[in-house]
Amino acid sequence: MKSKRNLTRFTYQNSAFEGWRLCISRAGSTFTKYFPDKKYGGGRKSLSTAEACLTDLKALLDGARRINGKLSATTIKKAEKLLADS
């Protein structure tokens, strides 16, 4: 499987981790979450979960209010909660 924008495929030969990493930066804040294949039942399922989470996160961040060019603390907390729940 090939990496996509904001989604990177990680497959390490010497470690047990295989899966997808979601990483997105907006207005000085970076949000990262790993989606391991073991937890989600395979590469395609972890990718679909990561894509769904990315869509929700982009919608939240793009419509968010900014204070002095930065995301508000409330928006950052909402984004972190969204990542934790997925």
Residue pairs with C-beta under 8 A, 6 or more apart in sequence:
1 9
1 43
1 44
1 47
2 9
3 9
4 51
6 22
6 23
6 24
6 54
7 20
7 21
7 22
7 47
7 50
7 51
7 54
8 20
8 21
8 23
9 19
9 20
10 17
10 18
10 19
10 20
10 21
10 34
11 18
12 18
17 34
17 36
18 36
18 37
18 38
18 43
19 34
19 35
19 36
19 37
19 38
19 39
19 40
19 43
19 46
20 34
20 35
20 43
20 46
20 47
20 50
21 32
21 33
21 34
21 35
22 31
22 32
22 33
22 34
22 35
22 50
22 53
22 54
22 57
22 83
23 30
23 31
23 32
24 30
24 31
24 54
24 57
24 58
24 61
25 31
26 61
26 62
26 64
26 71
27 61
27 66
27 69
27 70
27 71
28 69
28 70
28 71
29 70
29 71
29 76
29 79
31 57
31 79
31 80
31 83
33 50
33 53
33 83
33 86
35 46
35 47
35 49
35 50
35 53
36 46
37 43
37 45
37 46
39 46
40 46
40 49
49 86
52 86
53 82
53 83
53 86
56 82
56 86
57 79
57 82
57 83
60 75
60 78
60 79
60 82
61 71
61 75
61 79
64 71
64 72
64 75
65 72
65 75
66 72
71 79
